[in-house]
């Protein structure tokens, strides 16, 4: 009998993502591998996703990532609308053997609230578990909803109630490029360092920018600013864009150092463009400001360069 898994990727970005989207890259990889192994996959995503699946469920025509950091009263209904559609699908047909959920807080909250009538659920914890202490500290899966982390350390710091529902951890990863990159020895690499991350305070982008000027060493920033993938889109944004905390952070703490020489913003890169930038750099700089449990940028950097600098600097 064929197993059917409903993979709930969420409403934020398409699968696979066209640029930024570490979680979505992981989920797209998982969907591909499940189907390759004969599992039937129903994918809850957005309508413009191109990941191969056996059934697609979507509420929104495209990713809602641009709304993610808007005020609570604006954004709170997005994941709720998406999860409502997921529950309706589960109730309509008794054919789902397992739900693999990737939607922060709303996913496990709604799916556990279904009670014993729902299928088993595995929720992957991708995020900072200190953000929602009221939820995670009181979590109850009703012997039906279970969680897994992305590293042993991730679960070690989880609240006791959440840790009691943990089945273990699975490290993040994505496939190698279809055409392997040439291995560039350290002596032959370019002079620049690279920061492969969303430009946001917890990633410490401002530290990397200051470091470039302090050491007189070029740093390339590769990642979006809020919903804006590159300089052209950010330049065309309205004044309302400043309500986005990442956009304010860019203007206040990062852009003053971006001179096109020592600090350059390459925007969001994906695929071979991203891989070649990382492979040609002297090293990847990861001045993160939180205990990231399993960053894909670190995996990609180790794969292409074997080096990763993580300075202990004051913000």
N, C-alpha and C positions, 0 to 999 in steps of 0.2 A: 504494500500500500504506500502511495506517495505521501510524504509529509508536506503539509502546507504551513508556511510561516508568514505571518503578517509583520513586515518590517516597517516600523513607524519612524520615518526619517525626519518628520516635522515640516513646518511650513516656511522655513527661513531661506533655504537655498536649493537650487536644482541639483539633481544627481545625474552624472557627476558635476561638480561645480566648474564653471568656466574660468574661475580665478580663485579668490580666497574661499576657503571652506574645508578645514582640516577634518572636522567631524563628517562632513558629507563625503569626502574622499574615502574615509574609512568605511562608511556605510555602503558606498557604491562598490567598493572592493568586496565587502561581505556578500552583497546581493549577487554579484557575479559568481563568487565561489559557491554559494549555496545552490544556485541553479546548475552550475557545472557538476555538482555532486548529486543532482537529481531531485533537489527540493523544489517544490512549487512555491513561488514568492509572490505574495500580494504586497505591493509597495504603497505606503501612504506618504505622499510627497506633494510636489506642486506640478501643475499641468505641463510645464515646459521641460520637465526632467526627461533625459534621454537614456537613462539606465534601462537595460533590458530586464523585463519582469513578466510574470504571467498574468498579472492583474494590477492595474494602477488606480489609486484612489486619490483624488485631489479636490480641495475646496478652492484654492487660489490659483489663478492662471500662471503666476510666476512667484519667485521667492520674495518673502516679505522682510528680508534682512534690513532694508532701509528704515523700517519702523522699529527695529529691535530696541533702540535706546531712546525712544520717544517716551513722554510721560506715561505713567502707569495706566491712566484712564484711556489713553489712546491705544496702547499696545496690548493690554491684557486680554482683549477679546480674540486676538489672532490665534494663539495656541488653543484657546478654548473652542473656537469654531472648528479648528482642525481636529481636535480630539473628539468633539461631538460626532463628526462624520465617521471617525474610526469606530466609536462605540456603536453607532447605527449599523455599520458594516458587520461588526461582530455579532450583533443581535439578529441581523437579517438571515444569516446562514451559519449553520453549525459545522463549518468545515475548516476552521482555523485550529491547528494543533498547538501553536505557540505564537505569542506576540513578542517580538524583540523591539523594545521601545528605546528611543534616543531623545526624547523631548524632556527637557529639564523641568522637574517639579510637576508640571501639569500632567505629563504622561503617567507617572506612577500614582499621582493623586486620583486622577479620573479612573484609571484602569483598576486600581484597588477598590475604589468605591463601587464598582460593578458587583462586588460580592462573589459568592460561589458560582454564580451563573456564567461567569466569564472564563475564557481559556487561561492556561498558565501564562505568566508574563515574566520575561527577563528584561530588566531595565539596566542599561549600561550607564554608569555614572561617568560623565566626561568632565565635570566641572569642579570648581572650588566648593567643597562641602561645608564650608563655614558660612556661606552666603545665606542659607535658609535654615537657621537653627530650629525655628519653631516647627518646620515640617519634618526635617530629617531627624530631629531629636525625639519626635513622637511617631515616627513612621511605623505603620503596621500593614503588612502585605496580606494578612488573612490566610496564610499558608498557601497563597496562590501567586503572589507577586514577589519576585526575588531580584536581587541586584548583583552586578559585578563591577569591579573597579578596573582602572587601566594600569594600575601598578600595585604592588604590595603596600607601598608607603601610602598610597591613596586611601586604602581601606584601614590602614593602621590609625589614621587620624579621623576616621569617620565617627560620628556619634554612635553610642552603644546600640541604640534602637535600630539604626540603619545597618550597622555591622552584623547584627544578629540575623539579617536577611541576606547576607552576602554568600554567594557560592564560590567566590574566588576572584581572580583578576586575570585579564588578558591584555597583553601589551598591544599598543597601537602599531599599525604598519600599513603600508600600501605597496603595490607591486613595483618592481624595477621598471625603468623605461624600456619600451620595446626595443630600442636601439641603444645598447649600453654606451655610456659616455667613455671617452678615453680617460684613463687614469693620468692625471697631471701631477707630477712630483712637486713637492712643496717648493723646490728651487725654481720651478718653471711657471708658477702661478703668478697672476697679476698682484698688484700691491694692495688692492682694496680688501676690506672686510665687508661682510654682508650681514644684514639683520633681516631675517625671513619671518615676518610676523605682522599681524594687524598693528597699526600705529595707535597705541592706547597706553595709558599709564602703567598698567600691570605688566606690560612687556618691556618697560624701561627704555622706550625709544629715545627719550630726552637724554638719558645717560650715554647711549651710543653716540648721539650727535655731539655732546660735549666732549666725549673721549676723542672723537675724530680731530677736533680742533686742538685738544690738549696734546695729542701724540703726533699731530700733523700727518695723520694717516687717513686716506679716503675710506669712507663708509657709505655703502649703498643700502638704502632702506627699500625693502620690497614687501609691500603689503598695502591694504586699503586704509583710508581714513574714514571711519564710520562707514556709510554706504557708498562712498566715493572711491572708485578704483584707481583713479589717476588724477594728475594735476589739472587736466582740461575739465574734467567733470566737477572737480571741487571749485575751480575758478568760476564755473557757470552756476554755482549754487546760490540760492537766495539767502538773504540775511537770516531767515528762519533756520538755516542750517547750523547756526551758532548755538542753537538749543541742544544740539547733539554734543555730549560731553567729549567725545573723541575729536570732534572738529574744533572745539574750544581748546582742547589740549594741544592739538596740532598748531593752532595759531599762537598760543601763548608760550609753549615750552619747546616746540620742535622746529617750526619753520624759521625762527630767527637764526638757526644754525645751518639751514639748508642754503648753500651758496653755489651748488652745481659743481663744485670742485672737491672740497673736503667732505661735504655731505651732499648726496644726491638722492632724490626720491624717484625710484623707478616705477612706482605704482604697483598694482597687483600683477604678478607674473604667474604663469602656470605652465605645466608640461615641460617641454624641452628648454624654453626660455628660462624658466626658473632653475632647472637642473644645471644648465650651463653657467648661469650666474654663480651658483653655489660652488660648482666644481672648479671654476677659474679663480675663486677668491682665496686669499691666504688662509682665512678661517672664517667661521661663522661666530658672530657675537650674540650672546643671549643674556642680556642684563635684566632678566626677569625679576619682578618685584613681588612675586607670590610663589608659593610652593606648588608649582605646576606639576601635576601628577604624571603626565605622559605626553610631552609635546612632540608633535610630528616634525617640527622644524629641526629638533635635535636628531631625530632618526634620519631625516634627509641629509643633514649636514655630515653626519658620521658616514653615511653611505658614499657621499661624493667627495669628501675631502679628508675624512678621518680626523679632523680637528674641530674643536669647539671651544671657544674662549668664553669663560663665565666669570668676569671680574667681580670682586667684592668691593663695590664702590658705594659711596654715599650718594643718594639721589640729589 
